[in-house]
Amino acid sequence: MKFQIEDVTVYFPYDNIYPEQYAYMVELKRALDAKGHCLLEMPTGTGKTIALLSLITSYALSKPSNPIKFIYCTRTVHEMEKTLSELKLLHNYQLQHLGPAAKILALGLSSRKNLCINPTVVSAENRDSVDAACRKLTASWVRELAAENPRIPTCSFFENYEKSASEAILPPGVYTLQDLRAYGKLKGWCPYFLARHMVQLANVVVYSYQYLLDPKVAGIISKEMQRESVVVFDEAHNIDNVCIEALSVSVRMQTLEGATRNINRMSQEIDRFKATDAGRLRAEYNRLVEGLALRGDLPASDAWLANPALPNDILKEAVPGNIRRAEHFLSVLRRLVQYIRGRLQTENVEKEGPVAFVASVNTQAGIDQKMLRFCYDRLHSLMLTLEISDTDEFLHIQTICDFATLVGTYTRGFSIIIEPFDERMPHIPDPVLQLCCHDASLAIKPVFERFQSVVITSGTLSPIDLYPRLLNFNPVVSRSFTMSLTRDCICPMVLTRGSDQLPVSTKYDLRSDPGVEKNYGKLLLEMVSVVPDGIVCFFVSYSYMDGIVNSWHETGLLKEIMQHKLVFIETQDVVETTLALDNYRKACDCGRGAVFFSVARGKVAEGIDFDRHYGRLVIMFGVPFQYTLSRILLARLEYLRDTFQIKEGDFLTFDALRQAAQCVGRVIRSKADYGMMIFADKRYSRHDKRSKLPGWILSHLRDAHLNLSTDMAAHIAREGIKEEGSQMIIKVAVLDLSIACDST
Amino acid sequence: MADKQQQVVVKRARHKSSVKDPGTPGVLKLTKDRFTFMPNDPSSPVKHNVEFRTIKGHKFTKDGTKQALLNLTQDQGGNYIFEFENFPDRNVCKDFVASAIALSGEAGRTVPEKSAVPIQDEQLSAAEMERRIKLLQEDSDLQKLHKQFVIGGILSEAEFWATRKKLLEQNYSRRPKQRVALKNDMWSTKPLADGQSNRVTFNLTPEIILQIFAEKPAVRQAYLNFVPNKMTEKEFWTKYSRAEYLHSTKNVIAAAAEAAEDEELAVFLKQDDMLVNEARKKIRQVDPTLDMEADEGDDYMHLPDHGLPRNDNKDVLDSQYEPYRRSFSQHLNQHAAVVLQGRVIDVELGDTRSVAEALARTKHAELAKDASDVYLDKERLERISRMTEIEDLQAPRDPAVAPLSIKDPRDYFDSQQANAFSTLGDTVSGAKQLKCSVSTREAYCSLKECISEIKFQGLTEPTINSEVAFKVLNGLAQNISSNKYHLGRNPNESVLDSLPKITREELLLHWSSIQELLKHFWSSYPITTKYLLTKATKLKDAMSQIYPKLQEIKESVQSDLRHQVSLLVQPMLQALDAAFAHYDADVQNRSARSGERPNGF
């Protein structure tokens, strides 16, 4: 359908539209008009993504003289694929109605691992080895050598791409990662470099959060994006965590050992170059004297991860004299590693601010703040000079330099925590030094400054006034939408007691109580026998899930559950989890029915939809609080209290409940869908906890469903499923009639 | 598991002279051509040694009844009753006896009139027998018919089943898909320790072995490599059990130590490399909207040591022990995947080696196929684009209808009767069955036609009073749903169910027996042999016995129901009349012709 919002004609690829989608578009348009940032909460299952895409592309089409670029950030690659396929749908519709004028270029961007089509490279095991394998074939020095010596292997796709030079462009259209690979294969061009090049020219770019938020990646990918862009962070309820993680580093013993190996290797290389090609080292020295940390025009294939500090904070001055010479720099690194090693020997937990740490480095290792700040750039330059292409081997020293640069750059919003062992396993020494960032606003600040509109949106942004404080920005529009419903398509309930009427909870004192474990198991057993198709269970942590599943196995409960449905489980191994998910879907598709065990805050909870028959019921076992004894969390809470006056308890509850809401929200994707949600913990019945749930869940939570026991919940589930089934009957009856007509 | 090679069956049983008799405990031994019974008490006079040649038939009690009985009837009229301790024992013997009788029956019969009895006593394999018994057990109506006609002597066993070949086959061919999926039951590695000694026992059945092979390709591969060249089968499983035991103790370090000493044991203890490789291949096939592995590629925060360490993965172990760690979750996923895939091979379970080989083959073929499947890719893309659409904002495109398949004949009968009432037609139900599996497209087309017709007519018609329209719609909706209700299994409101229970049962019984008899009756025409002639006569007699019973029913019911009942009975009577008419005509024809040709045919 096609309609006007003020001066913009919106092309919407469906025949109908939900009222809240329309309202959402109106608010979004206001924000775009005002060239300001906005914060929008809209329940899952109301077609948020298509509303966003449809409005922003239509907005861009209506202003051809001053085209805006649209940068859409997703948390995961599979969400990227989903978004792109929705965009494809929309684009086809716009082409139909507007003709060639609607042509846009939209593409997804990911790492080499997901885009490379060179079979020898892509077969490498992980991202870093793929990157390194690519670099071994495409680095400028390798190609120079290959030009003289044809026996040195290069990548034909990259060579072809380079040869075509300015002709290598993507025709307009919408390209998913798979489409990019297919196009690359067709043309013989490297899809990765092609995509990276086209990102600058595209109308719509879809990529991961980190490509904007993590300065290491943003520095090489996103630094040339125009100001007239609309940046959207979808599913942004966790954005503060992404921001703080982007600026955090941790160092372990293994890191130090690896770094020492790296330093030794570099010093060998330096010796070798001194013997064979001393001019190269001298050239680097001269360049550094002139004040250039890096050669300005690096070929794309040489680019490594950029400086971990934010672009505004990077010093634009010459590298200090005492680390200009390669061997001097290496000895500084050696001293730094030695110093950190010494700090890790501690027997007690230590916590200090960056300033104190830098001062102590200065006195004990003789490395001043400025040298620390330049560590990363100096390392990068040295690696280029030494022509090191197996970068995956050098991650350890890179970590050390990241740490040094960050600690040398920032004086507030960070702390350094050294723990000699894990709190939960005091007998195993596992010293770790963590530089943790507490201030989410740091990483996102450049984004707010650089782009004219930033849209932060998700299904769960409650309480909505907290986000502007956490991220420190002023939205021009900040609204929360409710869902308009013709029928109850979600049915949340709070289960407080098990079948034996004893309370259930994952609270610390009840957590390992066998009675609670049994009650939880019984609950699931009841549900698998009542609910058809898929059921998803979320647990509070991996260790809790492992424990409880094992105990269900030992007591035979698991066996009983398996008599009704197949059981799949999320593990820490993504490959395995992905395959398990795939099988889970197959089991739901074929009618066998299955249960998926997953973890709140885990990868599955973050990005996988369990809509329609893939999830008729979701059970949240417990309240997913963070591990409250974690020093990092405590430090962050302290920081939040001191700077934003946010109470510890409030923040913890807010954080736990947004995770819970996020988990249960996975079951519904459209209003034709139906899903039940069980919050299985007595603490959910308390008002202070419950009220933190988003409005669209609360509005469906009836008073009668606030304090249920297992048998009552099973009854409600049974009735709910039945009612839902009866709604389908009319459709079936009509079909029956037609068959009858046909046969008589 | 009745094995064909199984030559001797020995079971504990009691011999009874009659059903009430407490019986003499002893041992029943069955061989190919005879059975012997030795009482536990050697002084007891009850000893038997009987050849199967003399045994005419066998009867048995149903599973789950009070006693597990097997009754062998002898030619001369005597019989032997055995009571078993449990039903499985009995069933083993029963199957064995069935095949033995069939075997000896054929061998024993010297030269029977073969032409006259074309399919008298086919030799039945145990499997065939089992299948028939299972069918009878599952379907009580069939069982009733079987009892009435086969045991009543109107039809022979073979004749009865001959018309149901399809049922048998269908049942058989569907087997690998639906009937016996793998048990969704993890072979719990919990060993049976007897508490006193240090011995631990594991139980392995062929079913479990199949499961192990399917879930753990490395064990399968090891089996193929090691047995029988390097070790015997027994040694192999002992070693495997030892490995499982080590895992169950969760002592990773002990496992690693043992593995270091014994390289064969290490195969079981290490992580399954084949699984890992398989996973890597499979991951390329996965729906990209699920592919979490791809995320790792974009995740620059969780570079080793970047970002905040996740709170959970704190299971620190030396890297040398890493390969020996195995998680329960992994096992769980693998198990579910295998169960979901179902039984992929069709091999007798007893032979471990062939099972292993067959599994290896299918796996290989599967992986080879995966590599180059463009079609799959396309299908996946289509699926994604379908999934991305928001269904309720979109006008519906393809209707999601599945072809009807009616399983329970009673349901079918109910619905047919209801139809008969509504249309007042006298369709004999058989013809309709074919129409029930209308393809999706056909159904859709017809629906569309109806709608367009309505649209068209609605346009030509002057405007309808909205109240009337509402009434009609309401009525329609109610009618549809109530009709649906009738067709369902609501016990109180179906047409048939309004009848008294006895009448209903009787009617149903007669209906099914008439169906059965008519089927056989018509299938014996044209009559070409004497055998068929006698069969037809027998069938006609049986039918003429039912005829008056139907009349009786019609008259016995209360007057208000009589109309309905007569409507029900009418088609049956008509069918019977037609059969009788045909029979009479044929007899006349025959006698007229027999004058011309005195020697019969």
Boltz contact constraints between the chains, C-beta under 6 A:
constraints:
  - contact:
      token1: [A, 14]
      token2: [B, 393]
      max_distance: 6.0
  - contact:
      token1: [A, 14]
      token2: [B, 394]
      max_distance: 6.0
  - contact:
      token1: [A, 15]
      token2: [B, 395]
      max_distance: 6.0
  - contact:
      token1: [A, 16]
      token2: [B, 393]
      max_distance: 6.0
  - contact:
      token1: [A, 47]
      token2: [B, 390]
      max_distance: 6.0
  - contact:
      token1: [A, 76]
      token2: [B, 295]
      max_distance: 6.0
  - contact:
      token1: [A, 77]
      token2: [B, 294]
      max_distance: 6.0
  - contact:
      token1: [A, 77]
      token2: [B, 295]
      max_distance: 6.0
  - contact:
      token1: [A, 77]
      token2: [B, 298]
      max_distance: 6.0
  - contact:
      token1: [A, 78]
      token2: [B, 289]
      max_distance: 6.0
  - contact:
      token1: [A, 78]
      token2: [B, 290]
      max_distance: 6.0
  - contact:
      token1: [A, 78]
      token2: [B, 291]
      max_distance: 6.0
  - contact:
      token1: [A, 81]
      token2: [B, 288]
      max_distance: 6.0
  - contact:
      token1: [A, 81]
      token2: [B, 289]
      max_distance: 6.0
  - contact:
      token1: [A, 82]
      token2: [B, 289]
      max_distance: 6.0
  - contact:
      token1: [A, 85]
      token2: [B, 384]
      max_distance: 6.0
  - contact:
      token1: [A, 85]
      token2: [B, 385]
      max_distance: 6.0
  - contact:
      token1: [A, 85]
      token2: [B, 388]
      max_distance: 6.0
  - contact:
      token1: [A, 86]
      token2: [B, 388]
      max_distance: 6.0
  - contact:
      token1: [A, 110]
      token2: [B, 297]
      max_distance: 6.0
  - contact:
      token1: [A, 110]
      token2: [B, 298]
      max_distance: 6.0
  - contact:
      token1: [A, 111]
      token2: [B, 297]
      max_distance: 6.0
  - contact:
      token1: [A, 111]
      token2: [B, 298]
      max_distance: 6.0
  - contact:
      token1: [A, 113]
      token2: [B, 297]
      max_distance: 6.0
  - contact:
      token1: [A, 114]
      token2: [B, 294]
      max_distance: 6.0
  - contact:
      token1: [A, 114]
      token2: [B, 297]
      max_distance: 6.0
  - contact:
      token1: [A, 127]
      token2: [B, 296]
      max_distance: 6.0
  - contact:
      token1: [A, 127]
      token2: [B, 297]
      max_distance: 6.0
  - contact:
      token1: [A, 208]
      token2: [B, 298]
      max_distance: 6.0
  - contact:
      token1: [A, 210]
      token2: [B, 300]
      max_distance: 6.0
  - contact:
      token1: [A, 214]
      token2: [B, 300]
      max_distance: 6.0
  - contact:
      token1: [A, 216]
      token2: [B, 300]
      max_distance: 6.0
  - contact:
      token1: [A, 217]
      token2: [B, 300]
      max_distance: 6.0
  - contact:
      token1: [A, 245]
      token2: [B, 301]
      max_distance: 6.0
  - contact:
      token1: [A, 245]
      token2: [B, 307]
      max_distance: 6.0
  - contact:
      token1: [A, 245]
      token2: [B, 308]
      max_distance: 6.0
  - contact:
      token1: [A, 246]
      token2: [B, 301]
      max_distance: 6.0
  - contact:
      token1: [A, 248]
      token2: [B, 307]
      max_distance: 6.0
  - contact:
      token1: [A, 248]
      token2: [B, 308]
      max_distance: 6.0
  - contact:
      token1: [A, 249]
      token2: [B, 306]
      max_distance: 6.0
  - contact:
      token1: [A, 250]
      token2: [B, 305]
      max_distance: 6.0
  - contact:
      token1: [A, 250]
      token2: [B, 309]
      max_distance: 6.0
  - contact:
      token1: [A, 255]
      token2: [B, 305]
      max_distance: 6.0
  - contact:
      token1: [A, 395]
      token2: [B, 304]
      max_distance: 6.0
  - contact:
      token1: [A, 399]
      token2: [B, 305]
      max_distance: 6.0
  - contact:
      token1: [A, 422]
      token2: [B, 314]
      max_distance: 6.0
  - contact:
      token1: [A, 428]
      token2: [B, 316]
      max_distance: 6.0
  - contact:
      token1: [A, 430]
      token2: [B, 316]
      max_distance: 6.0
  - contact:
      token1: [A, 541]
      token2: [B, 312]
      max_distance: 6.0
  - contact:
      token1: [A, 542]
      token2: [B, 312]
      max_distance: 6.0
  - contact:
      token1: [A, 543]
      token2: [B, 312]
      max_distance: 6.0
  - contact:
      token1: [A, 550]
      token2: [B, 328]
      max_distance: 6.0
  - contact:
      token1: [A, 562]
      token2: [B, 184]
      max_distance: 6.0
  - contact:
      token1: [A, 566]
      token2: [B, 336]
      max_distance: 6.0
  - contact:
      token1: [A, 566]
      token2: [B, 340]
      max_distance: 6.0
  - contact:
      token1: [A, 567]
      token2: [B, 332]
      max_distance: 6.0
  - contact:
      token1: [A, 567]
      token2: [B, 336]
      max_distance: 6.0
  - contact:
      token1: [A, 568]
      token2: [B, 333]
      max_distance: 6.0
  - contact:
      token1: [A, 568]
      token2: [B, 336]
      max_distance: 6.0
  - contact:
      token1: [A, 569]
      token2: [B, 329]
      max_distance: 6.0
  - contact:
      token1: [A, 569]
      token2: [B, 332]
      max_distance: 6.0
  - contact:
      token1: [A, 569]
      token2: [B, 333]
      max_distance: 6.0
  - contact:
      token1: [A, 571]
      token2: [B, 329]
      max_distance: 6.0
  - contact:
      token1: [A, 572]
      token2: [B, 313]
      max_distance: 6.0
  - contact:
      token1: [A, 574]
      token2: [B, 292]
      max_distance: 6.0
  - contact:
      token1: [A, 574]
      token2: [B, 293]
      max_distance: 6.0
  - contact:
      token1: [A, 574]
      token2: [B, 296]
      max_distance: 6.0
  - contact:
      token1: [A, 575]
      token2: [B, 279]
      max_distance: 6.0
  - contact:
      token1: [A, 575]
      token2: [B, 283]
      max_distance: 6.0
  - contact:
      token1: [A, 575]
      token2: [B, 293]
      max_distance: 6.0
  - contact:
      token1: [A, 578]
      token2: [B, 286]
      max_distance: 6.0
  - contact:
      token1: [A, 578]
      token2: [B, 291]
      max_distance: 6.0
  - contact:
      token1: [A, 578]
      token2: [B, 292]
      max_distance: 6.0
  - contact:
      token1: [A, 578]
      token2: [B, 293]
      max_distance: 6.0
  - contact:
      token1: [A, 579]
      token2: [B, 279]
      max_distance: 6.0
  - contact:
      token1: [A, 579]
      token2: [B, 282]
      max_distance: 6.0
  - contact:
      token1: [A, 580]
      token2: [B, 333]
      max_distance: 6.0
  - contact:
      token1: [A, 581]
      token2: [B, 290]
      max_distance: 6.0
  - contact:
      token1: [A, 582]
      token2: [B, 286]
      max_distance: 6.0
  - contact:
      token1: [A, 582]
      token2: [B, 290]
      max_distance: 6.0
  - contact:
      token1: [A, 583]
      token2: [B, 337]
      max_distance: 6.0
  - contact:
      token1: [A, 583]
      token2: [B, 340]
      max_distance: 6.0
  - contact:
      token1: [A, 587]
      token2: [B, 340]
      max_distance: 6.0
  - contact:
      token1: [A, 603]
      token2: [B, 292]
      max_distance: 6.0
  - contact:
      token1: [A, 627]
      token2: [B, 311]
      max_distance: 6.0
  - contact:
      token1: [A, 632]
      token2: [B, 308]
      max_distance: 6.0
  - contact:
      token1: [A, 670]
      token2: [B, 390]
      max_distance: 6.0
  - contact:
      token1: [A, 670]
      token2: [B, 392]
      max_distance: 6.0
  - contact:
      token1: [A, 671]
      token2: [B, 392]
      max_distance: 6.0
  - contact:
      token1: [A, 672]
      token2: [B, 391]
      max_distance: 6.0
  - contact:
      token1: [A, 672]
      token2: [B, 392]
      max_distance: 6.0
  - contact:
      token1: [A, 733]
      token2: [B, 480]
      max_distance: 6.0
  - contact:
      token1: [A, 733]
      token2: [B, 484]
      max_distance: 6.0
  - contact:
      token1: [A, 735]
      token2: [B, 401]
      max_distance: 6.0
  - contact:
      token1: [A, 738]
      token2: [B, 443]
      max_distance: 6.0
  - contact:
      token1: [A, 738]
      token2: [B, 446]
      max_distance: 6.0
  - contact:
      token1: [A, 738]
      token2: [B, 447]
      max_distance: 6.0
  - contact:
      token1: [A, 739]
      token2: [B, 438]
      max_distance: 6.0
  - contact:
      token1: [A, 739]
      token2: [B, 443]
      max_distance: 6.0
  - contact:
      token1: [A, 741]
      token2: [B, 446]
      max_distance: 6.0
  - contact:
      token1: [A, 742]
      token2: [B, 438]
      max_distance: 6.0
  - contact:
      token1: [A, 742]
      token2: [B, 446]
      max_distance: 6.0
  - contact:
      token1: [A, 743]
      token2: [B, 435]
      max_distance: 6.0
